[in-house]
Amino acid sequence: MNASPFQPIPDAPENPIRMVVVDDEPLVRQGLALILGAQEDLEIVGEAADGAEALQVVRETAPDLVCMDVRMPRVDGLRATELLLRLPDPPKVLVVTTFEHDGYVHDALVAGASGFLLKRATAEEMVQAVRTIARGTSLMFPETVRELLRPSARTARHDGPPLTEREQEVLVHLAQGLTNAEIASALFLGVETVRTHVANLLGKLGARDRTQAVVFAYRAGLVDPHKG
């Protein structure tokens, strides 16, 4: 992998996104760290060679996001994701995988991962994926997420407060991968109004971010993954 001179996006936060890179292959791990760490709005605060080491590094560094390989010795990425998300202030997890339809990806999303990245992705796609997941602005690869979750649809129940008709409409658009601005345009609402609806949705569904809201919505039958 080669470093890339991409500039941070215009609305980059004042504080950089702090990340830990986890992969049992040193060249892959170091390549990811080199590419991502070259961006002004991204900072690599630690690396780990497996899930057990990742848990220790995360406790020591408190990153915003972890780039997590799924297939590793000792503790794999799936188990590590489960353990990380039990921490008091857990980071977001971006699963790094070779195949987008890997069963590990499905299980990681159900376990609480916020998205996934293919190892064959370009440097630009890697950087954009990290920014998207860290800022929670949209759902990555919505069609693939829907395909992955079809087998597990309706395996969960929503026992929280019922969604309003407008919240249900917003949820359907979230599942399509739309940003707040795109949802506002589609529903003829203000962006701030959409932000409020999204926040209410996350609270009612007990979700940490948009991805987990959509994962739960598919599994609880609130959105039909069989419909595009």
N, C-alpha and C positions, 0 to 999 in steps of 0.2 A: 504494500500500500504506500502511496506517496502523499506527502502533505499537500494541502491545498490552500491558496492564499485568499479564501473567501472572506469578504468583509461581513461583520455582524449586521443583522437586519436593522433597519432604522429605529424600530421601537425596542431595541435591545435593552434589558434592564440595567440599572446602574451597577448592581452586583452581578458578577458572572454566575452562570449555572455551574455548580460544583458537582463533579462526577467521579465515580469509581468505575474502572473497567475490569471486568472479570472474564478470563478465558484461560484454559489450561495450555494453550499454544502460545509460547512467548512472542513469536513473530506477529501473530494476529493481535495479541493484546497490545504490544508495543506499537503496531501500526495504527490501531484504533486510537490509542492515546496520542500519537503524533498528529494524526489528522484532526481530531477533535480539539486537542490542546492548542492547535495553531490559531484557533478563532479567539478574538478578543473577548467575546461574551461567554466563552466556555473555559472551564478550568478543571484539569485532572488533579484530584487530591489524593488518589490512591489507586493501586492495582492489586489484583488477587488472582491466584492460579486455580482456585476451586471455590465451591460454595462455603466451605467452613472458614477459609481464609477471608472470604468476602464479608461474612458476618462480623468478624473481628475488625476488619478495616473500616467497615461502615460505622461500627460503634465508636471507633477512634476519630473518624473524620466528619461524620454527620453530613454526607453529601445530599444534594437535591435529587440526584438521579443515579441509578446503577445500570450500566450496560452489561447484561448478563448472558453469557453463553449458556446453552441448555445441557449439552452433553459434556460432562466433566467427571473425573474420578472422585472418589470419596463422597462428597455432597454435590449432587448435580444442580443445575440451575432452577429446576422446578422446586426442589426442597428448599433451596436457598431463598427463593422468592417467598415461599410460605413463611420461612423464619424471619426474613427481613420485615415483612409486613406485620409481624407481631410486635415489632419494636414500638416504643411510645410515640416516636415521631418518625415514621418510616419514610424512606426515600421512594420516589417513583422508580419502577423497574421497566427497562426496555430490553426485551428478550432478543438476543442475537442468534439467528438460526440459519441453517443451510437451506432448508425447504420450508416454504410458507405454509404448507398443509401438514407439517409435522405434528403428530399427536402431542408432542411436548408443548407446542405453541398453544394448542387448545387448552391443555391443562394449566399452563402458565397464566393464560387470560382468566380462566375460572378461579385460579388461586389469587389473582389480584394484580397481575402485570398490567401496565398501562399501554402496552403496544409491543410490536416486534419489528426487527430489522433483519433483512436478508444479508448474509455475508458477501453476496455478490454485488451489493449495492455500491453505487459510485460514492466518492467522497462527498459530493454535494448532497446526495440523498441521506448519507449518514448524518451530516450536520443538520439538515432540515428535520430529520426524524427526532433528533435530540431536542431541538428547539420546540417542535410540535408537542412532544410528550411533556417536556418540562413546563411549558406554559399552558398546556391543556386547552389549546385553541380549536382543535378539531380531532376527529377520529381518524387514525391512520388506517389505510387499506380497508375501508368499510366493507367492500364486497368480499374480501378474503375472510374478514372477521365473521361475516354472516355465514359464509360457507363452513367455516370451522365450527360454528356454534349450532348449526342445524341439528346435528345428532343429539345435542344436549338440550334442545328446546323443551320448555315446560317441565324442567326438572327442579324448579325452585318455586317458591310462593312469595307473593308480595303481601305481607301482613301489616304494612305501614299505612299511613293516611292515603286515601284514594287520590288519584291524579285528577286534576280538573281537565276539562276538554282541551283548553289551550295548552296545558302542560303535556298532554298526550300528543298534540300536534308538534310541539317542540321536540319531544322525545323521538318521534318518527324522523324528523329532520336531523337530529343528532346522529341517529343510526345511519343516515345517508352520508355522514362525514362533513356536513355543512358547518361553517363557522358561524359565530353569532351574527355577524353582518349579513351573511347569506340567508340565515334563518329570518332575520328581520325583514329583508327584502321579500322573501317568499311569503311571509305572513302579514306583510304591511304593518310592521311594528317598529318601534324604536329599538336601537341596539341595547340601550340600558334596560328596557323592558324585557328583552330576551335574556339578558344577563340575570335578571331577577328570576325569571322562570327557570333558567338552568340551575341556579343556586337552590331554588325550591325543590326542583327535581332531585338533585343530588341528596338533599336532606331527606326527602321522603323515601328514596330508594336505599339510603344508607351507603351511598357510593362516594369514593374518594375523588373521582374525576369522571370525565365524560365517557371514557372507554368502559370503566366499570359500571356506569349507569346503563350503557347499551348492552353489555354482557349480561347483566342481571335482567334487563328488560326482555331480551330474547329468551332467557331461561325461565322467566316467570310468565311468558306469554303476553307481555304488555305490548310487544312489537313482534310481528310475525317474520322470522328469518327466511321463510320460504317465499316471501314477496320482495321483489326488488324495489 
